[in-house]
Amino acid sequence: MVGVEVIDLQCPECERVFSSLNLRDATHQLRAHLTTRMNPRHSYTPADLKELGKEAQLDFDTARAKI
């Protein structure tokens, strides 16, 4: 589709990719995935998310807000 930009964020712990038309939604999806506790690699704490946010330039705090 011409003129449509899709944001793709890959999980740093696995192969899953979260896609959306806006960064806030994709970040929210990734945040939810990283805090599922389905295994130790997906048990991110708020401090872990803050550090990843700095590294990847993502705002996980805003992603907590209702979309």
N, C-alpha and C positions, 0 to 999 in steps of 0.2 A: 504494500500500500504506500503510495507516494505521500510523503510529508508526515508519516506517522513514525515517531521514534519510540522504540520499545526499550525499556531499561531491563537488563539482565544482571542479576547478582548471583554469583556462584557461592555456594556454601564452602567455607574454607576447610571444612572437615570431611566433605564427601563430594559426590558428583552432582548433587541436586542443584538446579538453577531456578531462581525465582524471577518471574518476568511480570512487568506491568507497564502501563503507559505513563506512570509517574513514579518518581524515586521514593516518595514517602510510602506508597503501597508496597513496592518491592522490598524496601527496608523493613517494613512491618512483617512481611512474610518471612524474611530471613531471620529476624529476631525471634519470631514464634518458633521457627524450626530449630534454632540454636539453643533454645531453652526447653526443649521437649523432654530431656533427660532419658531419651530412648537408649542411650549408652553414654559412657563417660565423655566421649568427644562432643556430645550434644547436650552438655550440662553447663552452659555458660552462666556465669554470675553477672550481676550488674557491672562489676569491675572489669570482667572479661569483655563485655559488650562495649564498655567505654574505651578500652584499649583498642579493640578491633575498629571501633568507630574512628579513632584518631588515625590509625593506619590506613583505613580504606576511605576516609573522608565521608563517613556516613553518620547521620544523626539518629541514633537508636532511641534517644529520649523523646524526640518528637514522634517517632514511630509508635510510641506507647499511647499517644492521644487517639481518641476515637476518630476513625477516618470517615 
